[in-house]
Amino acid sequence: MSRTASVAQVDGPDAAAVPGRPEEDSMHVSRIHQFGPPQVLRYEQVDDPEPAAGEVLVAVERAGVSYGDVIVRAGRHPVPLPYVPGVEVGGRVVAVGDGADPALLDRRVVACTVRNAGGYAELARARAGYTFAVPDGLGLDRAVAAFQAGAVALGLLAAMRVRPGDTVLVTAAAGRIGLLLVQLARAAGGTVIAAAGGGPKLAAAREAGAAHAVDYTDPDWPDQVRQVTGGRGAEVVLDAVGGTLGAQAIDAAARPGGRIGIYGFASGTWTPLDTAAIVPAGRSVSGPLSLVFAKPADEQRADAEQALALAAGGQLVPRLHAEYPLADAAAAHTELAARHTIGGVQLLP
């Protein structure tokens, strides 16, 4: 259903009424009642949410779909059910809760949802402290794609201490975060080697600024990394795939001194760690994503603001693979799980 963009300010815990719709209305969501394949996502009606203290209510125009949503829906990271996925949303603030900045009311924003859930909806509760006005001239599609994924990418590069002159290997380099990592690592002075599967993904990574691109469906792809680095390997490895491919990425790291950051397991399993391949080679392994999310709130907010500013200035260009109606969230998950996507996927309520 369509939503009007403006409401009266909330003075207490109750949400303000949206003009043109009943005060007690329902909204559509896409949610799961059991873990399983994409088809467990159901398009349903539920009661409108109300913003609690420190929250805002966003009339969602776009919701980001991440591979993390796929992992949760499949049951690989169980959460209480029923569950509405969705971390990143963009739209207009239609109500504010106690303690939230009233200046956010009626602003077009991007935001992260409360407890990182609830974005696949027509209305979503968001953390007021992690809600950002969309810069002038930046489309909402790019703002949603850039603010959180860009903040994560910036945080990962800082945690891995990427320096000018480093060779940086990025796996899943054609993903929504991977393509941003390629751009930001290059901007930081790194020489980027992108690892992805298939010609179109490799082309996208090169377009984003990768100096070299290797197809990790080739069994000898770690050898290719060593060849383009003069036999040394990559000083920094950022892996979001895990499993056998993650182990191969470790093998492609420099020896000595290779710094490996594991921040995901899109393959379904974490990278197995072989200390015989790590310790004698003088390599180090870390989990930089946890470090990113452990940063003080003001630093995390600064990263998101920087990502938005870079996107508004054209220095960071997120790529949008596809848009789906909210009712077709299952189709979006199917596309992601099949590894067909290049860049991000968004839902349109």
C-alpha positions in Angstrom: 0.0 0.0 0.0 1.2 3.5 -0.6 2.4 5.7 2.2 2.2 9.4 2.7 5.5 11.1 3.5 4.6 13.3 6.5 3.0 12.9 9.9 2.7 14.9 13.0 5.4 14.6 15.6 5.1 12.0 18.3 5.1 13.4 21.8 4.8 10.1 23.6 5.2 6.4 22.9 2.2 6.2 20.5 2.9 6.6 16.8 1.4 9.6 15.0 -1.3 8.9 12.5 -0.4 9.0 8.8 -2.8 11.3 7.0 -5.0 9.5 4.6 -5.0 6.2 6.3 -6.9 4.8 9.3 -5.2 5.4 12.7 -5.2 1.7 13.4 -4.1 0.1 10.2 -2.0 -2.8 9.1 1.0 -3.0 6.8 2.6 -5.6 4.6 5.7 -7.5 5.5 7.7 -10.4 4.1 8.5 -12.7 7.0 9.3 -16.3 7.9 7.6 -18.6 10.4 10.1 -21.5 9.8 13.6 -21.8 8.4 14.0 -23.2 5.0 14.2 -22.4 1.3 13.3 -18.9 -0.1 9.6 -20.0 -0.3 9.3 -19.8 3.5 9.1 -16.0 3.1 5.4 -15.0 3.3 3.9 -11.8 2.2 1.5 -10.9 5.1 -0.3 -8.2 6.9 0.6 -7.2 10.5 -0.1 -4.4 12.8 1.8 -1.1 12.2 4.8 -0.8 14.5 5.3 2.1 16.8 8.7 3.7 17.6 10.0 3.2 21.1 12.3 5.6 22.9 15.4 6.4 20.8 13.7 5.2 17.6 12.2 6.5 14.5 9.5 5.0 12.2 10.5 4.9 8.5 8.0 4.6 5.6 10.2 2.2 3.6 10.8 3.0 0.0 13.7 0.6 -0.4 15.0 -2.2 1.7 18.4 -3.8 1.2 18.7 -7.6 0.9 22.0 -9.0 2.1 23.5 -12.5 2.0 23.2 -12.4 5.8 19.4 -12.4 5.3 19.8 -15.6 3.2 21.9 -17.3 5.9 19.3 -16.5 8.6 16.3 -17.6 6.5 18.0 -20.9 5.8 18.5 -21.5 9.5 22.3 -21.3 9.6 22.1 -18.5 12.2 18.8 -19.2 14.0 16.7 -16.3 15.4 13.4 -16.3 17.2 10.4 -16.8 14.9 8.3 -15.3 13.3 11.0 -13.1 11.8 11.0 -10.2 9.4 14.5 -9.8 7.8 16.0 -6.6 6.7 18.8 -4.4 8.2 19.1 -1.5 5.8 16.1 0.7 4.8 15.6 4.0 3.0 12.5 6.2 3.1 10.9 9.0 4.9 10.6 9.4 8.7 6.9 9.5 9.6 7.2 9.3 13.4 9.8 9.7 16.2 9.9 8.2 19.6 10.9 9.8 22.9 14.5 11.0 22.9 14.9 10.8 19.1 15.8 14.0 17.3 12.6 15.7 16.2 14.5 17.2 13.2 14.4 13.8 11.6 10.7 13.9 11.1 9.7 14.1 7.4 13.4 13.7 6.4 14.4 11.3 3.7 16.8 9.0 5.4 18.7 5.7 5.3 18.9 3.7 8.5 19.6 0.4 10.2 16.6 -1.3 11.8 16.1 -2.0 15.4 17.9 -5.3 16.4 18.9 -5.6 12.7 15.4 -6.9 11.7 12.2 -5.7 10.3 13.3 -4.0 7.1 11.2 -6.2 4.7 8.1 -4.1 5.5 6.2 -1.0 4.5 7.0 0.6 7.9 10.2 -0.1 9.9 11.5 0.9 13.3 15.0 2.2 13.1 17.7 3.3 15.5 17.6 7.1 15.6 21.3 7.2 16.4 22.0 5.3 13.2 19.7 7.2 10.9 21.2 9.5 8.3 19.7 12.2 6.1 20.3 11.4 2.4 22.7 13.9 0.9 21.4 16.2 -1.8 21.8 14.7 -5.3 22.2 11.1 -4.1 19.5 8.7 -5.2 17.9 6.7 -2.5 18.9 3.5 -4.3 22.6 4.4 -4.0 22.2 5.7 -0.5 20.8 2.4 0.7 23.5 0.5 -1.1 26.3 2.6 0.2 25.8 3.7 3.8 26.1 0.5 5.7 27.9 -1.7 3.3 30.3 1.2 2.7 30.8 1.7 6.5 31.6 -2.0 6.8 34.1 -1.8 4.0 35.8 1.2 5.5 35.9 -0.5 8.8 37.4 -3.7 7.4 40.2 -1.9 5.6 41.0 0.0 8.8 41.0 -3.1 10.9 43.3 -4.9 8.4 45.6 -1.8 8.4 45.7 -1.5 4.6 48.5 0.8 3.6 49.6 2.4 0.3 51.5 -0.2 -1.7 49.8 -3.2 -0.2 48.4 -5.9 -2.5 44.9 -6.6 -1.4 43.1 -9.8 -2.4 39.3 -9.5 -2.1 37.1 -12.7 -2.5 33.5 -12.4 -3.5 34.7 -9.2 -5.2 31.5 -8.7 -7.2 29.2 -8.7 -4.2 27.6 -5.6 -2.7 30.5 -5.2 -0.1 33.1 -6.7 -2.3 32.8 -4.1 -5.1 33.0 -1.3 -2.4 36.1 -3.0 -0.9 37.7 -3.0 -4.4 37.1 0.8 -4.8 38.1 1.8 -1.3 41.2 -0.4 -1.2 42.3 1.1 -4.4 41.6 4.6 -3.1 43.7 3.8 0.0 46.7 3.1 -2.3 46.4 -0.7 -2.6 46.8 -2.8 -5.6 43.6 -4.9 -5.7 43.3 -8.5 -6.9 39.7 -9.4 -7.2 38.6 -13.0 -7.0 35.1 -13.9 -8.2 33.4 -16.6 -10.3 32.8 -16.0 -14.0 33.5 -13.4 -16.7 30.7 -10.9 -15.9 31.7 -10.7 -12.2 35.4 -10.4 -13.1 34.6 -7.6 -15.5 32.6 -5.8 -12.8 35.5 -6.0 -10.4 37.9 -4.6 -13.0 35.5 -1.8 -13.7 35.4 -1.0 -10.0 39.2 -0.6 -10.0 40.8 -4.1 -9.5 44.2 -4.2 -11.1 43.9 -8.0 -11.5 41.0 -10.4 -11.5 41.1 -14.1 -11.1 38.3 -16.7 -11.5 38.2 -18.7 -8.3 36.4 -21.5 -10.1 39.8 -22.3 -11.6 41.6 -24.8 -9.3 44.9 -23.0 -9.7 43.7 -19.5 -8.9 46.0 -19.1 -5.8 48.9 -19.7 -8.2 47.6 -16.9 -10.4 47.6 -14.6 -7.4 51.2 -15.5 -6.7 52.1 -15.0 -10.3 50.8 -11.4 -10.5 52.5 -10.6 -7.2 55.9 -11.8 -8.3 55.7 -15.0 -6.3 55.1 -13.3 -2.9 51.3 -13.5 -2.5 48.9 -10.8 -1.3 49.8 -8.7 1.8 46.2 -8.5 2.8 43.4 -11.0 2.1 39.7 -10.3 2.8 37.6 -13.4 2.5 33.8 -13.6 2.8 33.3 -17.0 1.3 34.9 -19.5 3.7 35.1 -23.2 3.1 37.6 -24.6 0.7 37.8 -21.3 -1.2 38.7 -19.5 2.1 41.5 -22.0 2.6 42.7 -21.3 -0.9 42.7 -17.6 -0.1 44.9 -18.2 2.9 47.3 -20.1 0.6 47.4 -17.0 -1.7 48.5 -14.7 1.2 52.0 -13.4 1.3 54.7 -15.4 3.2 55.9 -14.0 5.4 53.6 -11.3 6.7 50.3 -12.0 5.0 47.3 -10.6 6.9 44.1 -12.6 6.5 40.8 -11.2 7.5 37.8 -13.6 7.5 34.5 -11.8 7.6 31.9 -14.2 6.2 31.0 -17.7 5.2 28.9 -17.4 2.1 29.8 -21.0 1.2 28.0 -22.2 4.3 31.0 -23.2 6.3 33.8 -21.1 8.0 37.3 -21.4 6.6 39.2 -24.3 8.1 42.4 -23.1 9.7 45.5 -25.1 9.1 48.1 -23.8 11.5 50.8 -25.5 9.5 49.9 -23.2 6.6 49.7 -20.1 8.9 52.3 -20.2 11.6 55.5 -21.3 9.7 54.5 -18.9 6.9 54.4 -16.0 9.3 50.8 -15.2 8.4 48.2 -13.8 10.7 44.4 -14.4 10.7 41.8 -12.2 12.3 38.0 -11.7 12.4 37.9 -8.0 11.4 34.1 -7.8 11.1 33.7 -8.2 14.9 36.2 -5.4 15.4 34.2 -3.2 13.1 31.0 -3.8 15.1 32.8 -3.4 18.4 33.9 0.2 17.5 32.3 3.0 19.6 29.0 4.2 18.2 30.3 7.5 17.1 33.1 5.9 15.1 30.6 3.6 13.4 28.4 6.5 12.6 31.4 8.4 11.2 32.1 5.5 8.8 28.6 5.6 7.5 28.6 9.3 7.0 31.9 9.0 5.2 30.5 6.3 2.9 27.5 8.5 2.1 29.7 11.5 1.4 31.9 9.5 -0.9 28.8 8.2 -2.7 27.4 11.7 -3.1 30.7 12.9 -4.5 31.0 10.0 -6.9 34.1 8.5 -5.3 32.2 5.5 -4.2 29.8 3.9 -6.7 27.6 1.1 -5.4 26.2 -1.2 -8.0 22.5 -2.4 -7.9 21.9 -5.8 -9.5 18.1 -5.9 -9.2 15.0 -4.6 -7.6 12.1 -6.8 -6.5 8.6 -6.0 -5.1 8.4 -6.7 -1.4 5.9 -9.5 -2.2 8.7 -11.2 -4.3 11.3 -11.3 -1.5 11.6 -15.1 -2.1 12.7 -14.4 -5.7 15.4 -12.0 -4.4 16.7 -14.6 -2.0 16.7 -17.2 -4.8 18.8 -15.0 -7.0 21.3 -14.3 -4.2 21.6 -17.9 -3.1 22.3 -18.9 -6.8 25.3 -16.5 -6.8 23.9 -14.7 -9.8 24.1 -11.2 -8.4 26.6 -8.5 -9.1 26.3 -5.8 -6.5 23.3 -5.3 -4.3 19.6 -6.3 -4.3 16.8 -4.2 -3.0 13.1 -4.6 -2.2 10.4 -2.0 -3.1 7.4 -2.0 -0.7 
